[in-house]
Amino acid sequence: MSTLVVAGIFLGFLGLVLAAFVAASRGDEPRIRRHVNRLLAYTMLFSLVAGISHTELWPFARWNIFSEKLEQPVHQILVRAVDADGREHEVDHRAFEPFTSIDLYAWFDLHLAQLTPQQKEEVGSYLLERLNAARQRALAGERVGTFDRYFGPLAAPVHLLYARIWDDPARVPAAPFVGLRIYVERWNVFERQRSPATAPTRTLLYEYLPERRDR
């Protein structure tokens, strides 16, 4: 689609927004309703055009993340904290704030394997420090993360919602963590739909256990 056509679609949208704004400022209710309906119809039409044609028509996005085929198997990143006895513990995702899990885990997925051993050590040390600091805050009854520091439960949610497991004091490990493991977990959506008991496969992406290496 040519640049002029895309620009024309945007200008049409802008014109309808301005018309609705002018109608609202004059307080004419039938006229307001008429302009708002036109704006909604225009928005729905070109949102569909952008999605069906897979063409970016800003401000109407093609939303390709939801319309493209999901290749199998799918996968996710898992982080597990390790205590001095070698036991793994599920972690509260708020421990990594101000990094959100979706951003941090995507970075693990795309870039962790490309780092040098020293760089991986720095990443592991930083993450372990964040985990233990969040664990101590949870044990003290304080906020686990940083996003809800000022607004508490009224803070805006992140894109993906995870269970706030460390809000339950019984689920907060009492002993400090000495390391962590990062896994890639894979499964086929359709196979698990047919057989829910099918377990995903788990591959170790990175392990950070400095005390074990020092022995």
Buried (B, 14 or more C-beta within 10 A) or exposed (E): EEEEEBEEBBEEBEEBBEBBEEBBEEEEEEBBEBBBEEBEEBBEEBBEBBBEEEEEBEEBEBEEEEEEEEEEBEBEBBBBBBBEEEEBBBBBBBBBBEBBBBEBBEEBBEEBEEEEEEEBBEBBEEBBEBBBEBBEBBEEEEBBBBBBEEEEEEBEEBEEEEEBBBBEEEBBBEEEBBBBBBBBBBBBEEEBEEEEEEEBEEEEBBBBBEEEEEE
